[in-house]
Amino acid sequence: MTATGWWIIALVLALSELLSGSLFLLMLAIAGGLTALATHAGLTDWQYQAALFSVLSVLLCFGWAKRRASKAAVAPNGLNSGSKRWLGRELVLTEAIVQGRARIAMDDTSWTLSGPDLPIGARVRVSAVQGNTLVVEAQ
């Protein structure tokens, strides 16, 4: 195959990548481009061109998959952390804790508090979450 043929294959794969968004077709397009460069450099036998394209495709795709997986594993995010996001939050009681129970409005939700008996206005810190109950301790 001629270098022009490999450039056309690389271009078709690159354009196909625009529709898929996975970047794996981009790796195949890069392999096609590198094979076109090798053809320009003198690799004329089509069997060797096909083998080079295949090897480069596999290496680039595995390399991309490994890089993508390592970035996903390393990058923690704070989304969907659930009720753990309340841990350590400091509150001022708007209702006294009586017999270990009270209610408090926090952001857009009303929560049940569990902790030592404390008067209105006392400062507390969320130390644990048990189900939908925030366990607090006096500050």
C-alpha positions in Angstrom: 0.0 0.0 0.0 1.2 3.5 -0.6 1.8 6.2 2.0 -1.2 8.1 0.6 -3.4 5.1 1.4 -2.1 5.0 5.0 -2.7 8.8 5.3 -6.3 8.2 4.1 -6.8 5.4 6.6 -5.4 7.6 9.4 -7.7 10.5 8.4 -10.8 8.3 8.3 -10.0 6.9 11.7 -9.4 10.4 13.1 -12.7 11.6 11.8 -14.4 8.5 13.2 -12.9 9.4 16.5 -14.8 12.6 16.5 -18.1 10.6 16.5 -17.0 8.1 19.2 -15.2 10.1 21.8 -13.4 7.1 23.3 -9.9 8.1 22.0 -9.2 4.4 21.0 -9.9 5.3 17.3 -7.5 8.1 17.7 -4.8 5.6 18.8 -5.6 3.6 15.6 -5.3 6.9 13.6 -1.9 7.6 15.1 -0.8 4.1 14.3 -2.0 4.7 10.7 0.0 8.0 10.6 3.1 6.3 11.9 2.7 3.5 9.3 2.4 6.2 6.6 5.6 7.8 7.8 7.4 4.4 7.8 6.1 3.9 4.2 7.6 7.3 3.3 10.8 6.1 4.8 11.0 3.1 2.6 8.8 0.3 4.1 7.3 -0.9 0.9 6.2 -4.5 1.6 2.4 -4.5 2.5 2.8 -7.4 4.9 5.3 -5.5 7.0 3.2 -2.4 6.8 0.1 -4.3 8.1 2.2 -5.9 10.8 3.6 -2.5 11.9 0.1 -1.0 11.9 -1.2 -3.9 14.0 1.6 -3.8 16.5 1.4 0.0 16.9 -2.4 -0.2 17.2 -2.2 -2.8 20.0 0.6 -1.0 21.9 -1.1 2.4 21.6 -4.5 1.1 22.7 -3.1 -0.8 25.7 -1.0 2.2 26.6 -4.1 4.5 26.5 -6.2 2.0 28.4 -3.6 1.7 31.1 -3.1 5.5 31.4 -6.8 6.1 31.5 -7.3 3.4 34.3 -4.4 4.8 36.3 -5.8 8.4 36.2 -9.3 7.2 37.1 -7.9 5.2 40.1 -5.8 8.1 41.3 -8.3 10.9 41.0 -10.7 10.8 43.9 -13.7 13.0 43.8 -16.0 14.4 46.4 -19.1 13.5 44.5 -21.6 11.1 46.0 -19.8 11.1 49.3 -23.2 10.8 51.0 -23.6 11.7 54.6 -19.8 11.6 55.2 -19.6 15.2 54.0 -21.3 16.2 57.3 -18.5 14.8 59.5 -16.7 17.6 61.4 -19.3 20.2 60.6 -20.0 22.6 63.4 -23.5 23.6 64.3 -25.4 25.8 66.7 -28.5 24.1 68.1 -31.8 25.6 67.3 -33.6 23.0 69.4 -32.4 21.6 72.7 -31.2 18.0 72.8 -33.5 16.3 75.3 -33.0 12.6 76.2 -30.3 12.4 73.6 -32.5 13.5 70.6 -33.2 16.7 68.7 -33.9 18.0 65.2 -31.9 20.6 63.2 -32.3 22.2 59.8 -29.1 22.0 57.8 -28.9 23.3 54.3 -32.1 22.0 52.7 -32.8 19.0 55.0 -34.1 18.5 58.5 -31.8 16.1 60.4 -32.2 14.1 63.6 -29.4 14.7 66.1 -28.2 12.3 68.7 -25.9 13.3 71.5 -25.6 14.6 75.1 -28.4 16.8 76.4 -27.6 20.4 75.6 -29.5 23.7 75.6 -30.6 25.8 72.6 -27.6 27.8 71.2 -25.0 25.2 72.3 -22.2 24.6 69.7 -21.8 21.0 68.6 -19.7 19.1 66.0 -20.9 16.2 63.9 -18.7 13.2 64.9 -20.5 10.3 63.2 -23.4 9.5 61.0 -25.7 6.5 61.9 -28.2 6.0 59.1 -30.0 9.3 58.8 -29.1 10.5 62.3 -26.1 12.8 63.0 -24.2 12.0 66.1 -22.9 15.2 67.7 -20.6 16.1 70.6 -20.4 19.3 72.5 -17.6 21.8 71.8 
